[in-house]
Amino acid sequence: MVNINTTHPQAWLPALTAVSPQLRQWLQDRGSLTRRLQECCSQFHVEPIFQELARLYGDEWMRLNQHQHELAMIREVYLYCCDKPVVFAHSVVSRQSLMGVWRTLSGLGNRSLGSMLFTNPKVERTPLEFKKVNGGHFLYDRAVLRLTDKPEHLWARRSLFTLQGESILVTEVFLPDILDLAA
């Protein structure tokens, strides 16, 4: 079991500030990120790097209406275009939901979560929230593991996907090489 329960003072924002137009297009797109990446690159693949029960990070427990010290299934993957990681994705689902409507999450393997979320018309998505993350923030530190050159900061977005009253929190951290893809 991994304990990733730390806090960070910066709040998630309902709107973007000081972001390049090219990155803004990626961050604000509410469609399937998987589908969009597949359209932009010839070789898309998902590399799972972590999936197990762990304590929730920062305010994730509040966002999911869980108790602070409850364990949840955390899944982390890199989304690649050709040989470059372009997105780090961090998904959290409560143990209860994992035994319910989100039970297929534990068997995704190297398939993207988006392929499951955006093919079910009954899944509802909350508005996107945004955050700039720097070194020392859990999301930044996990996201840059596969990067040779580590940028000063990265932008992340998150939202809840809900099905039959049970939610999964999906956070996506956009890596520098995403800007090399055609918007």
VEXMIFI-841601 format. One record per residue: residue in one letter; x, y, z of N, C-alpha, C in turn. Coordinates in pm, 1 decimal, padded with zeros to 6 digits. Example, Ala and Ser with C-alpha at 12.3 -4.5 7.8 and 13.67 -1.06 7.14 Angstrom:
BEGIN
r  nxx  nyy  nzz  caxx  cayy  cazz  cxx  cyy  czz
A  01319.0  -00569.0  00780.0  01230.0  -00450.0  00780.0  01320.0  -00330.0  00780.0
S  01285.0  -00225.0  00708.0  01367.0  -00106.0  00714.0  01290.0  00003.0  00787.0
END
This chain:
BEGIN
r  nxx  nyy  nzz  caxx  cayy  cazz  cxx  cyy  czz
M  00084.3  -00117.6  00000.0  00000.0  00000.0  00000.0  00089.0  00124.2  00000.0
V  00055.7  00219.6  -00085.0  00131.0  00343.6  -00095.6  00052.9  00454.5  -00028.0
N  00119.2  00540.0  00046.8  00052.9  00654.2  00109.4  00093.7  00778.7  00034.3
I  -00002.9  00839.1  -00034.8  00025.6  00960.7  -00109.9  -00059.9  01075.3  -00057.8
N  -00091.2  01072.1  00068.9  -00177.3  01172.4  00128.9  -00093.8  01289.2  00180.5
T  -00077.8  01389.7  00094.8  -00010.2  01511.9  00133.6  -00098.6  01627.2  00089.5
T  -00064.7  01746.5  00130.9  -00147.7  01859.9  00092.5  -00066.5  01959.5  00012.4
H  -00135.4  02041.3  -00061.6  -00074.3  02147.4  -00139.8  -00170.3  02264.6  -00136.7
P  -00123.0  02384.4  -00107.5  -00212.4  02496.8  -00083.5  -00285.9  02550.0  -00206.1
Q  -00233.8  02531.1  -00325.5  -00295.9  02589.4  -00443.4  -00426.0  02516.4  -00477.0
A  -00533.1  02591.5  -00495.3  -00663.1  02532.6  -00525.9  -00676.3  02504.0  -00675.4
W  -00765.9  02413.9  -00708.2  -00801.4  02389.5  -00847.2  -00885.7  02506.1  -00895.7
L  -00865.0  02548.0  -01019.5  -00930.9  02665.8  -01075.6  -01038.3  02625.7  -01175.7
P  -01149.8  02700.5  -01179.6  -01254.8  02670.1  -01276.4  -01223.6  02722.6  -01417.2
A  -01120.2  02807.1  -01429.1  -01083.4  02862.8  -01559.7  -00931.7  02873.2  -01567.8
L  -00881.0  02876.7  -01689.3  -00737.0  02884.9  -01712.5  -00687.5  03029.0  -01709.5
T  -00565.1  03046.3  -01662.6  -00499.4  03177.2  -01666.7  -00358.2  03158.5  -01718.4
A  -00309.4  03252.5  -01796.1  -00170.4  03255.5  -01844.4  -00126.6  03124.3  -01908.4
V  -00205.1  03076.9  -02004.4  -00174.0  02953.6  -02076.0  -00168.3  02985.7  -02225.1
S  -00071.3  02928.7  -02294.4  -00058.9  02952.2  -02438.1  -00185.7  02904.4  -02509.7
P  -00220.9  02968.7  -02621.2  -00340.4  02926.4  -02695.8  -00334.5  02779.1  -02737.9
Q  -00216.0  02730.6  -02775.3  -00203.5  02591.6  -02817.7  -00231.8  02495.5  -02701.8
L  -00176.5  02522.1  -02584.9  -00201.8  02436.9  -02469.0  -00346.0  02451.4  -02421.2
R  -00400.2  02571.1  -02429.0  -00539.6  02596.1  -02389.1  -00635.2  02505.6  -02467.7
Q  -00606.7  02488.5  -02597.8  -00692.7  02402.7  -02680.3  -00695.2  02259.5  -02627.9
W  -00582.1  02210.4  -02583.5  -00576.7  02075.0  -02527.8  -00647.4  02068.7  -02392.6
L  -00619.7  02164.2  -02306.8  -00673.5  02161.7  -02170.4  -00825.2  02177.0  -02166.3
Q  -00880.4  02259.4  -02253.8  -01023.4  02288.8  -02246.2  -01111.6  02193.7  -02327.1
D  -01054.0  02107.8  -02405.0  -01131.0  02013.9  -02486.3  -01201.1  01912.9  -02395.6
R  -01333.4  01907.0  -02402.4  -01410.9  01817.3  -02315.8  -01440.1  01682.2  -02380.5
G  -01393.2  01663.6  -02502.2  -01413.0  01535.0  -02569.3  -01312.7  01432.5  -02520.0
S  -01308.3  01320.6  -02587.0  -01217.8  01212.5  -02550.4  -01074.1  01250.7  -02585.4
L  -00990.3  01263.9  -02483.3  -00849.2  01294.3  -02505.5  -00782.5  01179.0  -02580.7
T  -00819.2  01056.5  -02548.7  -00765.6  00940.0  -02619.1  -00793.4  00950.2  -02768.3
R  -00917.2  00977.0  -02803.9  -00953.9  00986.1  -02945.0  -00876.9  01097.7  -03013.8
R  -00865.3  01210.5  -02947.8  -00794.1  01323.2  -03008.1  -00646.7  01289.6  -03029.2
L  -00585.0  01225.6  -02931.4  -00445.2  01185.8  -02946.4  -00429.2  01083.4  -03058.8
Q  -00521.4  00990.9  -03069.7  -00514.8  00891.5  -03176.5  -00524.3  00957.7  -03313.9
E  -00600.5  01065.7  -03322.9  -00612.9  01138.0  -03449.4  -00486.6  01216.6  -03484.0
C  -00408.4  01253.0  -03382.0  -00290.2  01337.2  -03401.5  -00160.4  01260.4  -03421.8
C  -00158.8  01133.8  -03389.7  -00032.8  01061.2  -03401.9  -00055.7  00922.5  -03460.0
S  00044.8  00873.4  -03526.2  00032.2  00745.0  -03595.6  00039.5  00624.7  -03501.6
Q  00108.7  00639.8  -03389.6  00123.3  00527.9  -03297.1  00091.0  00572.1  -03154.8
F  -00033.8  00553.6  -03115.5  -00078.6  00587.7  -02980.6  -00073.9  00461.1  -02895.0
H  -00024.9  00474.8  -02771.4  -00035.6  00362.9  -02678.4  -00038.1  00413.2  -02534.4
V  -00086.8  00326.3  -02447.4  -00101.5  00354.4  -02304.6  -00000.5  00268.0  -02229.8
E  00073.4  00330.3  -02138.5  00167.0  00255.7  -02054.2  00124.2  00268.7  -01908.1
P  00062.3  00163.0  -01852.5  00027.0  00166.9  -01710.3  00154.6  00163.9  -01625.8
I  00159.1  00247.9  -01522.1  00277.0  00247.1  -01434.7  00243.3  00218.8  -01288.5
F  00115.7  00234.3  -01251.5  00077.6  00213.3  -01111.7  -00070.4  00183.6  -01106.1
Q  -00107.6  00081.1  -01030.2  -00248.7  00054.2  -01004.3  -00259.1  -00028.9  -00877.9
E  -00309.1  00033.4  -00772.5  -00330.6  -00038.8  -00647.3  -00413.5  00045.3  -00551.2
L  -00453.7  -00016.8  -00442.1  -00525.3  00055.2  -00338.0  -00425.8  00143.6  -00263.6
A  -00462.6  00268.4  -00244.5  -00374.4  00363.4  -00176.7  -00460.7  00471.7  -00113.1
R  -00398.8  00549.0  -00027.0  -00468.4  00665.1  00031.6  -00474.2  00776.0  -00071.7
L  -00579.2  00853.1  -00063.4  -00601.0  00959.6  -00160.9  -00508.3  01077.6  -00137.5
Y  -00477.6  01146.5  -00244.7  -00389.1  01261.5  -00242.4  -00468.3  01389.6  -00216.3
G  -00411.2  01477.4  -00135.5  -00465.6  01612.6  -00116.9  -00614.7  01616.6  -00095.6
D  -00683.8  01685.6  -00185.0  -00828.3  01704.9  -00170.9  -00910.0  01603.2  -00249.8
E  -00846.6  01497.6  -00301.0  -00921.5  01399.6  -00379.2  -01031.6  01334.5  -00297.0
W  -01006.4  01307.9  -00171.5  -01107.4  01244.6  -00086.9  -01231.4  01332.5  -00074.8
M  -01211.5  01465.0  -00066.1  -01327.1  01555.3  -00058.6  -01403.8  01555.3  -00190.1
R  -01330.5  01557.6  -00300.8  -01392.8  01563.0  -00433.3  -01476.3  01437.8  -00459.2
L  -01433.7  01326.0  -00401.3  -01505.4  01199.8  -00419.0  -01603.3  01169.1  -00304.7
N  -01617.8  01262.8  -00210.4  -01705.0  01243.2  -00094.4  -01668.4  01117.6  -00015.8
Q  -01540.2  01102.4  00011.7  -01488.5  00989.2  00087.8  -01430.7  01039.3  00219.8
H  -01402.9  00945.6  00308.8  -01332.0  00980.9  00431.1  -01184.3  00998.5  00397.8
Q  -01117.9  01086.7  00469.4  -00980.2  01124.0  00438.1  -00883.4  01006.2  00433.6
H  -00901.3  00909.1  00519.1  -00803.4  00800.8  00526.4  -00850.8  00671.9  00459.1
E  -00960.1  00680.6  00381.3  -01006.9  00562.8  00309.4  -00910.7  00528.1  00196.5
L  -00903.4  00401.2  00167.0  -00824.9  00357.6  00052.6  -00911.5  00361.1  -00072.5
A  -00847.7  00388.9  -00184.3  -00916.9  00389.7  -00312.6  -00823.4  00328.0  -00416.4
M  -00880.8  00284.9  -00527.0  -00798.8  00233.7  -00636.0  -00742.4  00353.6  -00712.2
I  -00610.8  00356.5  -00722.0  -00543.7  00461.7  -00797.3  -00476.4  00396.5  -00916.2
R  -00502.1  00453.5  -01032.5  -00442.6  00404.0  -01156.6  -00369.3  00518.7  -01222.2
E  -00244.5  00494.5  -01259.9  -00165.5  00596.6  -01328.6  -00109.2  00537.3  -01456.8
V  -00118.9  00615.5  -01562.8  -00069.1  00572.8  -01693.3  -00004.6  00691.5  -01764.4
Y  00079.4  00659.4  -01859.2  00127.4  00758.9  -01954.8  00058.2  00731.3  -02086.8
L  00016.5  00838.3  -02153.8  -00036.2  00828.3  -02289.0  00076.6  00871.3  -02381.8
Y  00109.0  00785.5  -02476.8  00221.0  00809.0  -02568.1  00172.3  00834.8  -02709.4
C  00239.9  00925.8  -02776.7  00230.0  00940.0  -02921.2  00366.9  00900.1  -02973.8
C  00369.6  00794.0  -03053.2  00494.2  00732.5  -03098.5  00575.7  00695.7  -02975.7
D  00694.0  00748.7  -02960.2  00775.9  00710.3  -02844.5  00782.9  00819.2  -02738.9
K  00694.4  00919.2  -02747.6  00698.5  01031.9  -02654.0  00577.3  01033.1  -02561.5
P  00600.7  01039.5  -02429.4  00486.1  01055.8  -02338.8  00431.9  01198.0  -02351.4
V  00301.8  01210.6  -02373.2  00241.2  01342.7  -02390.8  00142.4  01378.0  -02280.6
V  00092.5  01277.7  -02208.4  -00001.9  01300.7  -02098.6  00025.6  01197.3  -01990.0
F  00021.3  01242.3  -01865.6  00023.4  01154.5  -01749.8  -00118.0  01158.9  -01691.9
A  -00180.4  01042.5  -01676.2  -00317.8  01037.3  -01624.7  -00321.1  00965.0  -01490.5
H  -00394.4  01024.4  -01397.9  -00407.1  00975.0  -01260.3  -00556.8  00964.2  -01231.9
S  -00605.0  00841.6  -01212.0  -00748.1  00819.6  -01190.4  -00770.7  00757.2  -01053.4
V  -00878.7  00798.1  -00988.5  -00908.9  00752.4  -00853.1  -01055.4  00710.6  -00846.2
V  -01076.9  00592.3  -00791.7  -01213.4  00543.9  -00772.4  -01220.6  00476.5  -00634.8
S  -01329.5  00502.4  -00563.1  -01344.6  00444.4  -00428.9  -01354.0  00292.3  -00437.0
R  -01322.1  00227.5  -00327.0  -01331.1  00081.0  -00322.4  -01473.3  00035.3  -00350.0
Q  -01569.1  00107.8  -00293.1  -01710.0  00072.2  -00312.1  -01748.2  00079.3  -00459.5
S  -01709.0  00187.6  -00527.2  -01741.5  00202.5  -00669.6  -01667.8  00100.2  -00754.5
L  -01550.1  00060.0  -00710.2  -01470.9  -00039.4  -00782.4  -01540.8  -00175.0  -00781.9
M  -01620.8  -00198.3  -00678.7  -01697.4  -00322.6  -00673.0  -01832.3  -00306.3  -00742.9
G  -01865.8  -00181.6  -00779.5  -01993.5  -00154.3  -00844.5  -01975.4  -00123.0  -00992.1
V  -02025.0  -00006.9  -01033.1  -02028.5  00027.5  -01175.4  -01889.8  00045.7  -01237.7
W  -01788.1  00072.6  -01159.5  -01653.3  00093.4  -01214.4  -01565.2  -00030.9  -01200.3
R  -01625.6  -00148.1  -01180.1  -01546.8  -00270.1  -01158.7  -01455.7  -00304.5  -01276.7
T  -01490.2  -00263.6  -01396.4  -01405.7  -00295.0  -01512.4  -01274.7  -00215.6  -01513.1
L  -01265.0  -00112.9  -01428.5  -01142.2  -00032.9  -01422.3  -01020.9  -00117.8  -01387.4
S  -01036.9  -00212.9  -01297.3  -00922.6  -00292.8  -01252.9  -00868.7  -00383.1  -01363.1
G  -00944.6  -00404.2  -01468.5  -00898.7  -00490.5  -01576.9  -00863.2  -00417.2  -01704.6
L  -00842.2  -00286.9  -01697.9  -00813.1  -00209.9  -01820.1  -00677.0  -00242.5  -01881.1
G  -00580.1  -00272.8  -01797.9  -00446.4  -00302.1  -01850.4  -00391.3  -00184.5  -01928.7
N  -00351.6  -00208.3  -02053.4  -00294.3  -00100.2  -02134.0  -00397.4  -00031.8  -02223.5
R  -00525.0  -00050.7  -02193.4  -00630.2  00024.3  -02263.3  -00653.9  00156.2  -02190.4
S  -00694.7  00256.3  -02262.7  -00718.4  00386.7  -02200.4  -00853.0  00388.1  -02129.0
L  -00859.0  00462.6  -02020.8  -00984.2  00481.2  -01948.2  -01085.4  00554.6  -02036.0
G  -01035.0  00646.6  -02118.2  -01123.1  00721.9  -02207.9  -01203.0  00632.3  -02300.2
S  -01144.5  00520.3  -02341.6  -01217.3  00428.7  -02430.0  -01340.8  00371.8  -02359.9
M  -01338.4  00365.5  -02228.7  -01451.7  00317.4  -02151.1  -01549.7  00431.7  -02120.5
L  -01496.9  00547.5  -02083.1  -01581.7  00658.7  -02039.4  -01662.9  00720.5  -02152.7
F  -01601.2  00737.7  -02268.2  -01666.7  00811.4  -02375.1  -01750.3  00724.4  -02467.8
T  -01755.2  00594.8  -02441.9  -01841.3  00508.1  -02522.5  -01973.8  00478.8  -02453.0
N  -01987.9  00520.6  -02327.9  -02112.0  00498.5  -02253.9  -02187.1  00631.5  -02242.7
P  -02298.1  00646.5  -02313.0  -02371.9  00773.5  -02310.5  -02433.3  00808.1  -02174.7
K  -02436.4  00713.4  -02082.0  -02493.5  00739.0  -01950.3  -02393.1  00801.8  -01853.9
V  -02265.9  00804.2  -01891.8  -02161.8  00864.1  -01807.2  -02171.1  01016.1  -01819.1
E  -02178.1  01082.1  -01704.9  -02183.2  01228.7  -01701.3  -02050.4  01282.9  -01650.2
R  -02012.5  01400.5  -01703.1  -01884.6  01461.5  -01665.4  -01909.3  01598.6  -01603.8
T  -01839.9  01626.2  -01492.9  -01849.1  01758.5  -01430.5  -01762.0  01857.8  -01508.7
P  -01778.2  01987.2  -01483.5  -01690.3  02085.3  -01547.4  -01543.6  02059.5  -01512.5
L  -01456.8  02095.5  -01603.9  -01312.7  02079.3  -01583.6  -01262.1  02177.6  -01478.8
E  -01161.7  02133.7  -01403.4  -01088.1  02219.0  -01310.1  -00941.6  02213.4  -01352.5
F  -00868.3  02322.0  -01327.9  -00731.0  02333.4  -01377.1  -00635.1  02370.4  -01264.2
K  -00508.6  02327.8  -01281.5  -00407.8  02359.3  -01181.5  -00269.4  02356.1  -01246.0
K  -00188.0  02453.9  -01212.1  -00047.6  02452.8  -01252.2  00029.4  02384.7  -01139.9
V  00104.1  02279.6  -01173.9  00178.0  02204.4  -01072.4  00328.1  02218.8  -01095.8
N  00401.3  02230.2  -00985.1  00546.5  02247.7  -00986.2  00611.6  02132.5  -00912.0
G  00745.6  02130.0  -00915.1  00820.9  02029.7  -00840.6  00780.6  02030.1  -00694.5
G  00768.0  01912.1  -00636.2  00723.0  01899.8  -00498.0  00575.3  01866.2  -00489.1
H  00499.4  01896.2  -00594.1  00358.6  01857.2  -00598.1  00352.7  01713.4  -00649.3
F  00272.4  01631.7  -00585.5  00265.4  01490.6  -00619.9  00243.8  01467.6  -00769.5
L  00149.3  01537.5  -00829.8  00120.2  01514.9  -00971.1  00240.0  01548.4  -01059.6
Y  00306.7  01658.2  -01029.5  00425.4  01696.3  -01106.9  00533.3  01590.3  -01091.9
D  00561.9  01552.9  -00968.7  00670.2  01458.2  -00942.7  00645.9  01323.2  -01010.0
R  00521.2  01276.2  -01013.2  00489.0  01150.0  -01080.1  00492.1  01167.6  -01232.4
A  00443.4  01281.0  -01281.1  00433.0  01303.0  -01425.7  00568.5  01313.0  -01494.4
V  00668.5  01368.4  -01428.6  00798.6  01390.7  -01494.3  00892.0  01270.3  -01486.2
L  00847.7  01160.1  -01430.5  00934.2  01042.7  -01417.1  00991.5  00995.1  -01550.6
R  00916.2  01008.7  -01659.2  00961.4  00960.6  -01790.2  01025.7  01071.9  -01874.7
L  01041.0  01191.3  -01817.8  01095.4  01303.4  -01894.8  01244.1  01321.1  -01869.1
T  01319.7  01345.8  -01975.2  01462.1  01375.8  -01961.3  01479.3  01518.9  -01913.8
D  01411.5  01611.5  -01982.2  01414.6  01752.8  -01943.8  01287.1  01784.1  -01867.6
K  01303.3  01827.0  -01743.7  01187.4  01854.9  -01659.4  01154.3  02004.1  -01662.2
P  01034.1  02038.6  -01706.6  00996.1  02179.3  -01712.6  00974.1  02238.9  -01573.5
E  00967.9  02369.8  -01566.5  00946.5  02438.4  -01438.5  00809.9  02404.3  -01379.2
H  00710.4  02391.4  -01465.5  00575.4  02357.1  -01420.7  00502.4  02282.3  -01531.9
L  00389.6  02223.5  -01496.6  00301.2  02155.1  -01590.4  00157.9  02195.3  -01558.1
W  00072.7  02190.5  -01657.8  -00069.0  02216.2  -01634.9  -00144.0  02084.2  -01627.4
A  -00238.6  02078.1  -01533.9  -00322.5  01960.4  -01515.5  -00469.2  02001.8  -01520.1
R  -00552.0  01906.7  -01552.2  -00696.9  01927.2  -01545.4  -00757.3  01803.3  -01483.0
R  -00875.3  01822.0  -01424.7  -00944.3  01707.6  -01368.1  -01094.8  01729.0  -01376.1
S  -01167.0  01618.2  -01368.1  -01312.8  01622.1  -01359.8  -01361.2  01486.7  -01310.5
L  -01483.3  01487.4  -01262.4  -01548.6  01363.8  -01218.1  -01631.7  01306.7  -01331.7
F  -01625.5  01176.7  -01346.7  -01714.1  01105.8  -01438.4  -01805.1  01021.8  -01350.4
T  -01936.3  01035.9  -01369.9  -02032.9  00970.8  -01282.0  -02125.2  00879.9  -01361.6
L  -02148.1  00761.0  -01307.0  -02239.4  00663.9  -01365.2  -02317.8  00602.9  -01249.9
Q  -02448.9  00609.6  -01258.1  -02537.3  00554.2  -01156.1  -02499.5  00600.6  -01015.3
G  -02463.6  00728.6  -01003.4  -02433.8  00788.3  -00873.7  -02295.2  00758.7  -00819.6
E  -02212.4  00685.4  -00893.6  -02076.8  00653.6  -00849.7  -01976.8  00723.9  -00940.6
S  -01874.4  00783.9  -00879.5  -01782.4  00869.0  -00955.7  -01640.5  00816.6  -00957.6
I  -01571.9  00856.2  -01063.0  -01428.3  00834.8  -01075.8  -01367.5  00971.7  -01105.1
L  -01260.0  01003.6  -01034.6  -01191.5  01130.9  -01054.1  -01074.5  01107.7  -01149.5
V  -01075.7  01178.9  -01261.2  -00971.8  01163.9  -01362.8  -00893.3  01294.0  -01371.9
T  -00762.4  01283.7  -01350.8  -00671.6  01397.4  -01361.0  -00572.7  01369.0  -01472.2
E  -00553.7  01467.5  -01559.8  -00460.1  01454.6  -01670.8  -00359.2  01567.0  -01663.5
V  -00231.7  01529.6  -01666.8  -00122.5  01627.0  -01663.6  -00062.2  01629.5  -01803.7
F  -00058.7  01747.3  -01862.9  -00013.1  01762.4  -02000.6  00137.5  01786.6  -02003.3
L  00207.1  01698.0  -02073.4  00352.7  01702.1  -02080.6  00398.6  01786.5  -02199.6
P  00520.3  01838.8  -02196.4  00566.7  01933.2  -02299.7  00552.9  01885.1  -02444.2
D  00573.4  01755.8  -02469.5  00568.7  01707.3  -02607.8  00429.7  01711.6  -02669.1
I  00327.8  01738.1  -02589.4  00193.9  01749.2  -02647.8  00186.3  01870.3  -02741.2
L  00270.8  01968.8  -02716.3  00270.3  02088.3  -02800.9  00327.2  02062.2  -02939.7
D  00393.7  01949.4  -02958.3  00445.6  01911.9  -03090.8  00337.3  01851.5  -03178.9
L  00222.6  01818.9  -03120.7  00113.5  01758.6  -03196.6  00025.9  01867.3  -03255.2
A  -00028.7  01841.3  -03370.2  -00119.2  01937.6  -03432.9  -00244.8  01950.5  -03349.1
A  -00281.9  02072.8  -03317.4  -00403.2  02096.0  -03238.0  -00522.8  02078.0  -03328.5
END
